[in-house]
Amino acid sequence: MPEQRTAATDPPTAADGATGGEGTGGEGTAPPAVRVEGLWKRFGEQIAVSGIDLVLPAGRFIGLVGPNGAGKTTTLSMMTGLLRPDQGRIRIAGHDVWADPVAVKSRIGVLPEGLRMFERLSGRELLAYSGRLRGLPGDQVDQRATQLLDVLGLAGAQHKLVVDYSTGMRKKIGLASALLHNPEVLFLDEPFEGVDPVSAQTIRGVLERYTASGATVVFSSHVMELVESLCDWVAVMAQGRIRAQGPLAEVRGDAPSLQSAFLELVGAQGTDTGASLDWLGGGNGTGR
């Protein structure tokens, strides 16, 4: 197994006195955006997450990358309070996800994969409902909804039922709902999956503006080119374990690309398909 690459200065741990909302970020008194310690999750005999530790810095665009089945979605679900871990501790901006869920949920926005929404509401009605559900004043919700719908290119479809939205439109209205309360940390699970290039560029622009304001984005992906173009900090996950975490340039190391470093870290081996698929090709359509 390849050794885990880490930042030049190891991130602080619980042993350094990081508790509650105390400063633990190494920069002034701000805690890291996310701190994960000894996180485990098992489904029957399958270990999905195997005792991982993560320290994700605030104000960064962070990619959680790994092959399919690496444990990314399970990890994000536990980070955001959607799935209870078997063991371990998670803190968001210094607050324990399970001991202080109200404080955590007021500070995060979540766009999970396969998001289920109230599809018989229009886009604007969905935002109005989401904002008021979070306790925002109605006039503020309406103003923010108008701005988000306009920026995300949904103004023309704001009175259309969500059930009739395309995949890209659903991703954008889900992102708008996650951003409406201006969270400190935004969690996105495969936000560009199935999204057309125009919608992807719009989403990308909104996320870049969001992180430029000092907020944090944590998103999962298995598309290394996308992560390399967006992120300045990455964590590489495989088989339920963290193989590397740190600034993008450091995790990439001397490799020509993040893709190359990723393949090395997860121990991917090239497969010789020549012998096993020697029947493929020729176009004779005989089925033999």
Residue frames as qw, qx, qy, qz and C-alpha x, y, z in Angstrom:
[[0.000, 0.889, 0.458, 0.000, 0.00, 0.00, 0.00],
 [0.386, 0.548, -0.059, 0.739, 1.45, 3.41, -0.91],
 [0.339, -0.334, -0.497, 0.725, 2.32, 5.59, 2.05],
 [0.034, 0.888, 0.459, 0.002, 0.00, 8.50, 2.81],
 [0.369, 0.332, -0.014, 0.868, 1.30, 11.87, 1.72],
 [0.274, -0.806, -0.468, 0.239, 0.60, 14.63, 4.22],
 [0.134, 0.959, -0.026, 0.248, 1.25, 18.32, 4.50],
 [0.499, 0.472, -0.485, 0.541, 4.74, 19.42, 5.47],
 [0.151, -0.255, 0.599, -0.744, 3.41, 20.40, 8.89],
 [0.205, -0.298, -0.932, -0.033, 1.14, 17.73, 10.31],
 [0.362, -0.569, -0.248, -0.695, -2.35, 19.03, 11.11],
 [0.239, -0.340, 0.631, -0.655, -3.23, 19.36, 14.80],
 [0.493, -0.211, -0.828, -0.160, -4.99, 16.48, 16.47],
 [0.596, -0.688, -0.303, -0.281, -7.17, 16.03, 19.52],
 [0.773, -0.307, -0.262, 0.489, -4.00, 15.57, 21.55],
 [0.342, 0.282, -0.024, 0.896, -3.11, 19.18, 20.80],
 [0.013, -0.349, -0.528, 0.774, -6.01, 20.36, 22.92],
 [0.248, -0.064, -0.433, -0.864, -8.58, 20.87, 20.18],
 [0.006, -0.399, -0.888, 0.229, -11.99, 20.69, 21.82],
 [0.140, 0.752, 0.519, -0.382, -15.40, 22.23, 21.22],
 [0.401, 0.884, 0.197, 0.135, -15.17, 25.61, 19.51],
 [0.471, -0.722, 0.242, 0.445, -11.57, 26.34, 20.48],
 [0.410, 0.802, -0.346, -0.262, -9.11, 27.57, 17.88],
 [0.791, -0.211, 0.552, 0.158, -7.42, 24.65, 16.20],
 [0.719, 0.678, 0.152, -0.002, -6.70, 25.83, 12.72],
 [0.737, -0.098, 0.154, 0.651, -3.09, 26.87, 13.10],
 [0.207, 0.407, 0.202, 0.866, -4.03, 30.33, 11.81],
 [0.291, -0.395, 0.145, -0.859, -5.09, 32.65, 14.62],
 [0.384, -0.057, 0.739, -0.550, -8.05, 31.18, 16.51],
 [0.725, 0.228, -0.179, -0.625, -10.18, 29.82, 13.67],
 [0.686, -0.134, 0.712, -0.061, -10.84, 26.07, 13.84],
 [0.076, -0.094, 0.815, 0.567, -10.62, 23.93, 10.72],
 [0.556, -0.004, -0.268, -0.787, -13.79, 23.69, 8.66],
 [0.928, -0.124, -0.198, -0.290, -14.04, 19.95, 9.35],
 [0.056, -0.529, 0.816, -0.225, -12.23, 17.67, 11.78],
 [0.918, -0.044, -0.248, -0.307, -12.79, 13.91, 11.59],
 [0.117, -0.556, 0.779, -0.267, -11.26, 11.55, 14.14],
 [0.188, -0.115, 0.964, -0.146, -11.37, 7.74, 14.08],
 [0.635, 0.234, 0.049, -0.734, -14.43, 7.49, 11.83],
 [0.123, -0.065, 0.980, 0.145, -15.82, 3.98, 11.17],
 [0.680, 0.206, 0.128, -0.691, -18.89, 2.71, 9.34],
 [0.115, -0.105, 0.973, 0.170, -19.85, -0.88, 8.60],
 [0.710, 0.122, -0.084, -0.688, -22.80, -2.24, 6.62],
 [0.990, -0.017, -0.036, -0.133, -23.16, -5.87, 7.64],
 [0.867, -0.211, 0.192, 0.409, -19.83, -7.52, 6.81],
 [0.538, 0.593, 0.148, 0.580, -18.78, -4.65, 4.54],
 [0.402, -0.608, -0.151, 0.668, -16.52, -1.99, 6.07],
 [0.389, 0.827, 0.303, 0.270, -17.30, 1.22, 4.16],
 [0.084, 0.866, -0.265, 0.416, -15.15, 3.62, 6.20],
 [0.884, -0.133, -0.356, 0.273, -12.19, 2.28, 8.13],
 [0.615, -0.610, -0.175, 0.468, -11.07, 4.56, 10.97],
 [0.490, 0.548, 0.138, 0.663, -10.24, 7.69, 8.98],
 [0.319, -0.679, -0.203, 0.629, -8.82, 10.97, 10.29],
 [0.385, 0.585, 0.347, 0.624, -9.20, 14.21, 8.34],
 [0.185, -0.662, -0.230, 0.689, -8.53, 17.89, 9.00],
 [0.391, 0.597, 0.483, 0.507, -10.04, 20.09, 6.29],
 [0.270, -0.214, -0.155, 0.926, -8.93, 23.74, 6.42],
 [0.208, 0.769, 0.481, -0.365, -11.42, 26.59, 6.32],
 [0.203, 0.825, -0.111, -0.515, -11.76, 28.88, 3.31],
 [0.143, -0.378, 0.797, 0.450, -10.59, 26.31, 0.77],
 [0.786, 0.283, -0.214, -0.506, -11.99, 24.44, -2.21],
 [0.362, -0.386, 0.840, -0.115, -11.52, 20.83, -1.08],
 [0.731, 0.214, -0.479, -0.437, -11.89, 17.70, -3.18],
 [0.627, -0.261, 0.704, -0.209, -12.58, 14.30, -1.64],
 [0.600, 0.476, -0.488, -0.419, -11.56, 11.97, -4.44],
 [0.424, -0.243, 0.868, -0.085, -11.55, 8.24, -4.93],
 [0.199, -0.003, -0.849, -0.489, -12.75, 5.42, -7.19],
 [0.674, -0.291, -0.269, -0.623, -16.35, 4.21, -7.09],
 [0.869, -0.321, -0.374, -0.032, -16.99, 2.40, -3.82],
 [0.449, 0.368, -0.477, 0.660, -14.15, 4.17, -1.99],
 [0.386, -0.519, -0.632, 0.427, -16.46, 5.39, 0.81],
 [0.142, 0.155, 0.041, 0.977, -16.78, 9.03, -0.27],
 [0.418, -0.468, -0.373, -0.684, -20.57, 9.28, -0.10],
 [0.702, -0.476, -0.518, 0.113, -20.68, 7.41, 3.20],
 [0.490, -0.155, -0.276, 0.812, -18.07, 9.77, 4.65],
 [0.065, -0.247, -0.133, -0.958, -19.92, 12.89, 3.47],
 [0.558, -0.503, -0.508, -0.422, -23.20, 11.51, 4.81],
 [0.664, -0.449, -0.461, 0.382, -21.64, 11.07, 8.26],
 [0.336, 0.016, -0.104, 0.936, -19.99, 14.50, 8.13],
 [0.213, -0.263, -0.212, -0.917, -23.33, 16.17, 7.47],
 [0.364, -0.029, 0.633, -0.682, -25.39, 14.27, 10.03],
 [0.717, 0.163, -0.290, -0.612, -27.30, 12.18, 7.48],
 [0.883, 0.025, -0.469, -0.012, -25.76, 8.90, 8.64],
 [0.570, -0.748, 0.292, -0.172, -24.67, 8.01, 12.16],
 [0.426, 0.545, -0.715, 0.098, -21.12, 6.58, 12.37],
 [0.865, -0.259, -0.428, 0.041, -20.39, 3.38, 14.25],
 [0.677, -0.513, -0.110, 0.516, -17.43, 5.05, 15.90],
 [0.472, 0.210, 0.141, 0.845, -15.55, 8.34, 15.74],
 [0.090, -0.741, -0.342, 0.571, -16.05, 12.06, 16.11],
 [0.371, 0.492, 0.402, 0.677, -16.84, 14.80, 13.59],
 [0.145, -0.695, -0.295, 0.640, -16.68, 18.54, 14.23],
 [0.359, 0.650, 0.386, 0.547, -17.78, 21.30, 11.87],
 [0.053, 0.714, -0.086, 0.692, -16.31, 24.73, 12.69],
 [0.034, 0.329, -0.679, 0.656, -15.56, 23.41, 16.18],
 [0.656, -0.111, 0.296, -0.686, -19.05, 21.97, 16.84],
 [0.263, -0.092, 0.960, 0.007, -19.72, 18.26, 17.26],
 [0.352, -0.037, -0.610, -0.709, -22.05, 16.99, 14.53],
 [0.520, -0.339, -0.767, -0.164, -23.93, 14.61, 16.81],
 [0.347, -0.394, -0.591, 0.613, -23.64, 16.37, 20.19],
 [0.057, 0.566, 0.169, -0.805, -24.65, 19.78, 18.82],
 [0.419, 0.343, 0.729, 0.419, -26.63, 19.07, 15.63],
 [0.153, 0.904, 0.390, -0.084, -28.61, 22.34, 15.57],
 [0.191, -0.834, 0.254, 0.452, -25.44, 24.47, 15.64],
 [0.420, -0.194, 0.722, 0.515, -23.87, 22.33, 12.91],
 [0.370, 0.522, 0.725, 0.256, -26.87, 22.25, 10.58],
 [0.093, 0.944, 0.215, -0.232, -27.19, 26.03, 10.73],
 [0.207, -0.759, 0.426, 0.446, -23.60, 26.31, 9.49],
 [0.330, -0.161, 0.823, 0.433, -23.66, 23.84, 6.61],
 [0.664, 0.424, -0.081, -0.610, -25.28, 23.45, 3.22],
 [0.493, -0.143, 0.851, 0.109, -25.68, 20.01, 1.64],
 [0.666, 0.436, -0.258, -0.548, -26.26, 18.86, -1.93],
 [0.610, -0.225, 0.760, -0.007, -26.29, 15.05, -1.74],
 [0.123, 0.166, -0.812, -0.546, -26.13, 12.72, -4.71],
 [0.235, -0.363, -0.864, -0.258, -29.57, 11.63, -5.85],
 [0.088, 0.055, 0.397, -0.912, -31.16, 14.58, -4.04],
 [0.071, -0.553, -0.818, -0.141, -34.85, 14.10, -3.30],
 [0.025, 0.011, 0.102, -0.994, -36.85, 17.32, -3.47],
 [0.368, 0.502, 0.605, -0.497, -40.46, 18.42, -3.16],
 [0.280, 0.043, 0.670, 0.686, -41.06, 17.96, -6.86],
 [0.058, 0.697, 0.674, 0.238, -44.61, 19.34, -6.91],
 [0.166, -0.848, -0.117, 0.489, -43.32, 22.75, -5.90],
 [0.544, 0.808, -0.027, 0.223, -41.96, 25.22, -8.42],
 [0.661, 0.226, -0.292, 0.653, -38.33, 26.25, -8.19],
 [0.053, -0.519, 0.191, -0.831, -39.22, 29.51, -6.48],
 [0.746, -0.494, -0.085, -0.437, -41.66, 27.80, -4.10],
 [0.901, -0.090, -0.322, 0.278, -38.97, 25.28, -3.15],
 [0.422, 0.300, -0.305, 0.799, -36.54, 28.07, -2.24],
 [0.363, -0.537, 0.045, -0.760, -39.25, 29.98, -0.36],
 [0.881, -0.379, -0.202, -0.197, -40.07, 26.84, 1.64],
 [0.811, 0.049, -0.335, 0.477, -36.42, 25.95, 2.32],
 [0.219, 0.429, -0.248, 0.840, -35.52, 29.45, 3.50],
 [0.523, -0.517, 0.047, -0.675, -38.49, 29.82, 5.82],
 [0.923, -0.232, -0.308, -0.001, -37.91, 26.31, 7.16],
 [0.665, 0.096, -0.339, 0.658, -34.48, 27.55, 8.27],
 [0.332, -0.728, -0.417, 0.432, -36.05, 30.52, 10.03],
 [0.302, -0.003, 0.203, 0.931, -34.94, 33.24, 7.61],
 [0.268, 0.521, 0.298, -0.754, -37.22, 36.31, 7.31],
 [0.629, 0.526, 0.572, 0.012, -39.57, 36.01, 4.37],
 [0.341, 0.926, -0.046, -0.154, -38.43, 39.19, 2.61],
 [0.206, -0.693, 0.657, 0.215, -34.80, 38.08, 2.90],
 [0.616, 0.059, 0.778, 0.112, -35.64, 34.64, 1.50],
 [0.570, 0.728, 0.378, -0.054, -37.46, 36.17, -1.46],
 [0.145, 0.924, -0.297, -0.192, -34.59, 38.56, -2.21],
 [0.334, -0.502, 0.776, 0.186, -31.94, 35.84, -2.02],
 [0.660, 0.278, 0.698, 0.016, -34.08, 33.44, -4.05],
 [0.493, 0.850, 0.118, -0.143, -34.45, 36.02, -6.83],
 [0.011, 0.830, -0.529, -0.178, -30.69, 36.57, -6.93],
 [0.477, -0.269, 0.831, 0.102, -29.85, 32.85, -6.93],
 [0.668, 0.492, 0.556, -0.061, -32.41, 32.04, -9.61],
 [0.392, 0.902, -0.093, -0.157, -30.99, 34.79, -11.79],
 [0.121, -0.729, 0.659, 0.141, -27.31, 33.89, -11.28],
 [0.480, -0.132, 0.866, 0.049, -27.94, 30.17, -11.83],
 [0.204, 0.136, -0.646, -0.723, -29.93, 30.77, -15.01],
 [0.043, -0.335, -0.939, 0.058, -33.22, 29.52, -13.55],
 [0.192, 0.287, 0.241, -0.907, -35.22, 32.76, -13.61],
 [0.462, 0.141, -0.473, -0.737, -37.10, 31.66, -16.70],
 [0.586, -0.130, -0.784, -0.161, -38.07, 28.36, -15.07],
 [0.025, -0.190, 0.643, -0.742, -38.76, 29.63, -11.55],
 [0.623, 0.024, 0.275, -0.732, -42.52, 28.92, -11.80],
 [0.716, 0.209, -0.602, -0.286, -42.02, 25.52, -13.42],
 [0.880, -0.416, 0.122, -0.197, -42.52, 22.42, -11.26],
 [0.242, -0.658, 0.709, 0.077, -39.27, 20.82, -10.12],
 [0.766, 0.075, 0.637, -0.031, -40.52, 17.44, -11.39],
 [0.686, 0.694, 0.211, 0.059, -40.20, 18.86, -14.91],
 [0.081, -0.888, 0.414, 0.184, -36.63, 20.13, -14.42],
 [0.789, 0.447, -0.409, 0.104, -33.72, 18.58, -16.31],
 [0.839, -0.249, -0.276, 0.396, -30.81, 17.01, -14.42],
 [0.426, 0.243, -0.127, 0.862, -28.75, 20.19, -14.70],
 [0.289, -0.583, -0.112, -0.751, -31.66, 22.34, -13.51],
 [0.798, -0.521, -0.285, -0.101, -32.25, 20.06, -10.54],
 [0.723, -0.079, -0.254, 0.638, -28.59, 20.31, -9.56],
 [0.178, 0.367, -0.035, 0.912, -28.79, 24.10, -9.77],
 [0.503, -0.607, -0.163, -0.593, -32.00, 24.45, -7.76],
 [0.855, -0.383, -0.304, 0.175, -30.53, 22.04, -5.18],
 [0.560, 0.098, -0.191, 0.800, -27.40, 24.19, -5.01],
 [0.130, -0.538, -0.074, -0.829, -29.53, 27.32, -4.62],
 [0.720, -0.576, -0.260, -0.287, -31.38, 25.70, -1.73],
 [0.829, -0.227, -0.261, 0.439, -28.09, 24.68, -0.07],
 [0.419, 0.191, -0.083, 0.884, -26.68, 28.22, -0.41],
 [0.183, -0.745, -0.403, -0.499, -29.79, 30.17, 0.57],
 [0.586, -0.795, -0.154, 0.024, -28.87, 30.53, 4.26],
 [0.259, 0.837, -0.400, 0.268, -25.23, 31.45, 3.44],
 [0.922, -0.378, -0.037, 0.077, -23.55, 28.46, 5.16],
 [0.276, -0.806, 0.498, 0.163, -19.96, 28.40, 6.36],
 [0.243, -0.299, 0.886, 0.258, -19.29, 24.98, 4.81],
 [0.740, 0.347, -0.084, -0.571, -20.92, 23.56, 1.69],
 [0.461, -0.202, 0.859, 0.091, -20.89, 19.78, 1.09],
 [0.657, 0.472, -0.203, -0.551, -21.49, 18.55, -2.46],
 [0.646, -0.123, 0.749, 0.081, -21.62, 14.91, -3.54],
 [0.421, 0.172, 0.705, 0.545, -20.75, 14.58, -7.26],
 [0.210, 0.666, 0.287, -0.656, -22.26, 18.02, -8.10],
 [0.257, 0.549, -0.441, -0.662, -21.25, 17.83, -11.77],
 [0.288, 0.029, 0.948, 0.131, -22.45, 14.28, -12.43],
 [0.266, 0.544, 0.780, 0.159, -24.85, 14.25, -15.40],
 [0.047, 0.839, 0.193, -0.506, -24.67, 18.03, -15.81],
 [0.647, 0.658, 0.221, 0.315, -24.28, 19.64, -19.23],
 [0.594, 0.101, -0.076, 0.795, -21.21, 21.88, -19.88],
 [0.052, -0.607, -0.118, -0.784, -23.20, 25.14, -19.70],
 [0.667, -0.672, -0.171, -0.273, -24.79, 24.28, -16.34],
 [0.848, -0.223, -0.180, 0.445, -21.45, 22.95, -15.07],
 [0.405, 0.334, -0.054, 0.849, -19.75, 26.25, -15.90],
 [0.331, -0.679, -0.124, -0.644, -22.51, 28.18, -14.11],
 [0.825, -0.534, -0.184, -0.001, -22.22, 26.01, -11.00],
 [0.759, 0.020, -0.142, 0.635, -18.46, 26.33, -11.08],
 [0.166, 0.534, -0.011, 0.829, -18.61, 30.12, -11.21],
 [0.556, -0.688, -0.114, -0.452, -20.96, 30.28, -8.22],
 [0.889, -0.376, -0.154, 0.213, -18.76, 27.94, -6.17],
 [0.614, 0.219, -0.109, 0.750, -15.59, 29.89, -6.98],
 [0.112, -0.637, -0.009, -0.763, -17.26, 33.13, -5.90],
 [0.754, -0.589, -0.179, -0.231, -18.48, 31.44, -2.72],
 [0.855, -0.234, -0.148, 0.438, -15.01, 30.22, -1.67],
 [0.397, 0.451, -0.050, 0.798, -13.46, 33.58, -2.58],
 [0.360, -0.728, -0.051, -0.581, -15.60, 35.08, 0.20],
 [0.109, -0.496, 0.720, -0.473, -13.87, 32.85, 2.78],
 [0.858, -0.098, 0.247, -0.439, -16.37, 29.97, 2.88],
 [0.249, -0.367, 0.887, 0.127, -15.43, 26.30, 2.41],
 [0.821, 0.247, -0.201, -0.474, -16.54, 23.83, -0.25],
 [0.368, -0.301, 0.880, 0.005, -16.06, 20.09, 0.25],
 [0.785, 0.346, -0.059, -0.510, -17.07, 18.04, -2.76],
 [0.672, -0.182, 0.708, 0.117, -16.61, 14.45, -3.80],
 [0.641, 0.639, -0.218, -0.365, -15.64, 13.32, -7.28],
 [0.823, -0.143, 0.474, 0.277, -13.85, 10.62, -9.19],
 [0.596, 0.732, 0.149, 0.294, -12.98, 12.97, -12.09],
 [0.654, -0.391, -0.030, 0.647, -9.40, 13.99, -11.41],
 [0.335, 0.337, 0.273, 0.837, -9.22, 16.63, -14.16],
 [0.264, -0.779, -0.345, -0.452, -12.16, 18.48, -12.61],
 [0.672, -0.681, -0.172, 0.234, -10.69, 18.33, -9.12],
 [0.641, -0.114, 0.100, 0.753, -7.30, 19.51, -10.34],
 [0.176, 0.480, 0.294, 0.808, -8.84, 22.53, -12.08],
 [0.386, -0.747, -0.292, -0.455, -11.04, 23.52, -9.13],
 [0.757, -0.628, -0.173, 0.060, -9.43, 22.49, -5.86],
 [0.198, 0.772, -0.481, 0.366, -6.48, 23.77, -3.89],
 [0.315, -0.382, 0.779, -0.384, -6.68, 21.01, -1.26],
 [0.764, 0.071, -0.491, -0.412, -7.50, 17.31, -1.73],
 [0.534, -0.330, 0.732, -0.266, -7.99, 14.09, 0.19],
 [0.532, 0.263, -0.712, -0.376, -7.58, 10.79, -1.65],
 [0.658, -0.185, 0.562, -0.466, -9.73, 7.89, -0.45],
 [0.596, 0.243, -0.696, -0.319, -9.69, 4.21, -1.42],
 [0.631, -0.153, -0.759, 0.040, -11.23, 1.12, 0.18],
 [0.546, -0.750, -0.362, -0.092, -12.55, 3.14, 3.10],
 [0.652, -0.481, -0.062, 0.582, -9.18, 4.66, 4.01],
 [0.163, 0.973, -0.088, -0.141, -7.49, 8.02, 3.44],
 [0.878, 0.149, 0.095, 0.445, -4.39, 7.52, 1.30],
 [0.425, 0.114, -0.003, 0.898, -3.34, 11.18, 1.13],
 [0.073, -0.903, -0.423, -0.012, -4.48, 14.60, 2.27],
 [0.424, -0.497, 0.045, 0.756, -3.04, 18.07, 1.89],
 [0.243, 0.701, -0.141, -0.655, -2.57, 20.91, -0.59],
 [0.850, 0.490, 0.104, -0.162, -3.10, 19.83, -4.19],
 [0.438, 0.755, -0.483, 0.064, 0.50, 20.44, -5.26],
 [0.266, -0.531, 0.763, -0.257, 1.80, 18.40, -2.33],
 [0.797, 0.077, 0.545, -0.250, -0.49, 15.42, -2.90],
 [0.767, 0.633, -0.060, -0.087, 0.37, 15.47, -6.62],
 [0.693, -0.499, 0.376, 0.358, 4.06, 15.58, -5.75],
 [0.151, -0.480, 0.604, 0.618, 6.36, 14.89, -8.72],
 [0.477, 0.375, 0.786, 0.122, 3.61, 13.22, -10.74],
 [0.139, 0.127, 0.431, 0.882, 2.71, 14.95, -14.03],
 [0.421, -0.371, -0.301, -0.771, -0.96, 15.20, -12.98],
 [0.523, -0.262, 0.527, -0.617, -3.30, 14.48, -10.11],
 [0.914, 0.157, -0.129, -0.350, -4.63, 11.56, -12.15],
 [0.663, 0.392, -0.602, 0.210, -1.17, 9.95, -12.20],
 [0.042, -0.369, 0.680, -0.633, -0.66, 10.52, -8.48],
 [0.727, -0.111, 0.230, -0.638, -4.13, 9.18, -7.77],
 [0.903, 0.205, -0.337, -0.174, -3.53, 5.94, -9.68],
 [0.456, 0.377, -0.687, 0.422, -0.31, 5.42, -7.76],
 [0.267, -0.314, 0.546, -0.729, -1.92, 6.14, -4.40],
 [0.806, -0.032, 0.215, -0.551, -4.84, 3.78, -4.87],
 [0.426, -0.299, 0.844, 0.129, -2.62, 1.07, -6.30],
 [0.759, 0.501, 0.143, -0.391, -4.46, 0.86, -9.62],
 [0.471, -0.259, 0.743, 0.400, -3.01, -1.71, -11.98],
 [0.431, 0.405, -0.407, -0.696, -3.39, -1.59, -15.71],
 [0.757, 0.113, 0.608, -0.214, -5.46, -4.42, -17.17],
 [0.028, -0.274, 0.762, 0.587, -4.42, -6.25, -20.29],
 [0.663, 0.349, 0.365, -0.553, -7.66, -6.51, -22.26],
 [0.329, 0.493, -0.633, -0.497, -6.01, -7.90, -25.41],
 [0.115, 0.087, -0.987, -0.066, -6.33, -11.59, -24.63],
 [0.200, 0.324, 0.807, -0.451, -9.67, -11.50, -22.85],
 [0.446, 0.671, 0.287, -0.519, -11.44, -9.42, -25.50],
 [0.219, -0.297, 0.691, 0.621, -9.80, -10.79, -28.62],
 [0.271, 0.475, 0.817, 0.181, -13.30, -11.42, -30.03],
 [0.082, 0.820, 0.329, -0.461, -14.20, -7.71, -29.89],
 [0.041, 0.629, -0.355, -0.691, -14.12, -5.70, -33.13],
 [0.226, -0.007, 0.855, 0.466, -14.35, -6.50, -36.80],
 [0.426, 0.287, 0.085, -0.854, -18.04, -5.53, -37.02],
 [0.195, 0.036, -0.883, -0.425, -19.19, -8.86, -38.52],
 [0.573, -0.131, 0.124, -0.800, -22.26, -8.94, -36.26],
 [0.631, 0.029, -0.746, -0.213, -22.26, -12.74, -36.02],
 [0.685, -0.568, 0.154, -0.430, -22.27, -12.87, -32.24],
 [0.969, -0.030, -0.182, 0.166, -19.62, -15.63, -32.37]]
